[in-house]
Amino acid sequence: NAGVMQNPRHLVRRRGQEARLRCSPMKGHSHVYWYRQLPEEGLKFMVYLQKENIIDESGMPKERFSAEFPKEGPSILRIQQVVRGDSAAYFCASSPRDPSRGASEQFFGPGTRLTVL
Amino acid sequence: GDSVTQMEGPVTLSEEAFLTINCTYTATGYPSLFWYVQYPGEGLQLLLKATKADDKGSNKGFEATYRKETTSFHLEKGSVQVSDSAVYFCATGGSGGSNYKLTFGKGTLLTVNP
């Protein structure tokens, strides 16, 4: 049973470039969450997606960040024109059922460590 | 918004020592409470959880009790092993309709020496 997959595990970008982070949820999971961990901080919620829908993006910076979870393929977190402050670990999690039916365990991937030079 | 404060590390113990990692939270409503563990190079794994006041979550010898009166969820283990070395995160789940929105503490690095 493959867990949540994230790639790449490490990503280095120069200021102004784009970063694309990928997340494949566990088999059978249709709910995906992205979290960011800045240095010396806890993980912070960014966005919650279901297939082809953004449910809650209240934790996403208003500019340069976007997320999608298409009908086919992995979820993508995209950061345009990266700046040094975007350097962080980005974690993806998935869950099997609609959280409105009760809190469901979130299964986390190993994270992508983004470094912006 | 919700917040979680947990004991700062690193924590270094000898094998078979008693472990406590303190965690307190602020939240509206009645959130679920979680402890996650992250082993080197891996994703976070749910260690235990409690969904209402006075619930005790337990797993692999670890325990934590949901204390509403002190807004705490301290993690304990009576006898740690070298294999328990990891980073431990305390977290709250949002209340009501946003119960998917986990709020994490900064994490506590535990090292257990033989």
Interface residues (C-beta under 8 A of the other chain):
Chain A: G3 V4 Q6 H31 Y33 Y35 E40 E41 G42 L43 K44 F45 Y48 D56 S58 G59 F91 A93 S95 P99 S100 G102 A103 S104 E105 Q106 F107 F108 G109 P110 G111
Chain B: V4 S32 Y36 G41 E42 G43 L44 Q45 L46 K49 T51 F89 A91 G93 G97 S98 N99 Y100 K101 L102 T103 F104 G105 K106 G107
